[in-house]
């Protein structure tokens, strides 16, 4: 089944790409989560609009991505979250909270959709998350999750 991706999907493609996936994957995962729409002939206008919006958000050059990577890897990013006595969080740390913490730390402004968390962060401690800045550049961000006072 051909679909048009409306959001970035790991190991599949970015927003605006037309990809061919198995029917069940499209019906049960991509379409219900609004990550994709079915491909039609009239969908080409939608593809162009999505790719134009992606270009405005994207890091323009490889050199710019390398400089942002340097800032992110040397930054001390601390996220405060509500936690119980044992250090277990009430909920989990989201990508939006990580992006806000990076901005507050002065390491730059990153898009929350570019942050990849391997496992859900549900307790205090030190973590590493990946940030995809450019198709060729990915940064490892050291994150310190502490209990909010």
C-alpha positions in Angstrom: 0.0 0.0 0.0 1.4 3.4 -0.9 1.1 6.1 1.8 2.3 9.7 2.2 4.1 10.2 5.5 2.8 13.2 7.5 5.3 12.9 10.3 8.8 11.5 10.6 8.8 7.7 11.3 12.1 6.1 12.4 13.6 3.7 9.8 10.8 4.5 7.3 11.1 8.1 6.2 10.4 11.8 6.8 7.3 13.9 6.4 6.3 14.2 2.8 7.9 11.0 1.6 5.8 8.6 -0.4 6.6 5.0 0.8 5.3 1.6 0.0 4.4 -0.4 3.2 2.5 -3.6 4.0 -1.2 -3.1 4.2 -1.5 -4.2 7.9 1.3 -1.8 9.0 -0.5 1.1 7.3 -4.0 0.2 8.5 -3.1 -0.7 12.1 -0.2 1.6 12.9 0.4 4.5 10.5 -3.1 5.6 9.6 -4.7 5.4 13.2 -1.9 7.5 14.6 -2.1 10.1 11.8 1.5 9.4 10.8 0.5 8.9 7.2 -2.4 9.3 4.7 -3.3 7.0 1.8 -1.6 8.0 -1.4 -3.8 9.4 -4.2 -3.1 11.3 -7.4 -4.3 14.5 -5.7 -2.0 13.9 -2.8 0.9 15.3 -4.7 -0.1 18.9 -3.6 -0.1 17.6 0.0 3.4 16.1 -0.5 4.7 19.5 -1.8 3.2 21.4 1.2 4.7 19.0 3.7 8.1 19.1 2.2 8.0 22.9 2.0 7.2 23.1 5.7 9.9 20.5 6.5 12.5 22.7 4.7 11.7 25.7 6.8 12.2 23.7 10.1 15.3 21.7 8.9 18.9 22.6 9.7 20.1 24.1 6.5 23.7 22.9 6.2 26.0 20.1 7.4 28.3 22.7 9.0 25.4 24.2 11.0 24.4 20.7 12.2 28.0 20.0 13.3 28.2 23.2 15.4 24.8 22.4 17.0 26.1 18.9 17.7 29.1 20.3 19.5 26.9 22.5 21.6 24.5 19.7 22.5 27.2 17.2 23.5 29.0 19.7 25.8 25.8 21.0 27.4 24.6 20.1 30.9 20.9 19.6 30.5 18.8 19.1 33.6 15.1 18.2 33.5 13.0 18.6 36.7 10.0 16.3 37.1 7.7 15.4 39.9 8.9 12.2 41.6 8.1 10.1 44.6 10.3 9.2 47.6 12.0 6.4 45.7 12.9 8.5 42.7 10.1 7.1 40.5 8.5 9.8 38.3 4.8 10.6 38.2 4.5 9.9 34.5 7.5 10.1 32.1 9.8 12.7 30.6 8.6 13.7 27.2 10.5 14.9 24.1 8.9 18.3 24.5 10.3 18.6 28.0 13.8 17.6 26.8 13.6 20.2 24.0 12.5 22.9 26.5 15.4 21.9 28.9 17.9 22.1 26.0 16.7 25.6 25.2 16.8 26.7 28.9 20.4 25.4 29.2 21.4 27.6 26.3 22.4 24.8 24.0 20.2 25.8 21.1 16.7 25.4 19.9 15.9 21.9 18.7 12.6 20.4 17.4 11.0 17.9 19.8 10.4 15.6 16.9 14.1 15.2 16.4 14.7 13.8 19.9 14.7 10.0 20.2 14.3 8.3 23.6 15.2 4.6 23.6 13.3 3.6 26.7 10.7 5.7 28.5 12.3 7.8 31.2 10.4 7.1 34.4 12.9 7.6 37.2 15.5 10.1 38.3 19.1 9.7 37.2 21.4 10.2 34.2 20.3 9.3 30.7 21.5 9.6 27.1 19.2 10.5 24.3 19.8 10.8 20.6 19.0 14.0 18.6 18.9 13.7 14.8 20.0 17.1 13.6 20.6 16.3 9.9 20.4 13.1 7.9 24.1 12.7 8.3 24.5 14.1 11.9 23.2 12.7 15.1 24.2 14.0 18.6 24.2 12.2 21.9 22.7 14.4 24.7 23.5 13.7 28.3 20.4 14.3 30.4 20.1 14.5 34.1 16.6 13.9 35.5 16.1 15.3 39.0 13.1 15.5 41.3 11.2 18.8 41.3 11.1 20.6 44.6 
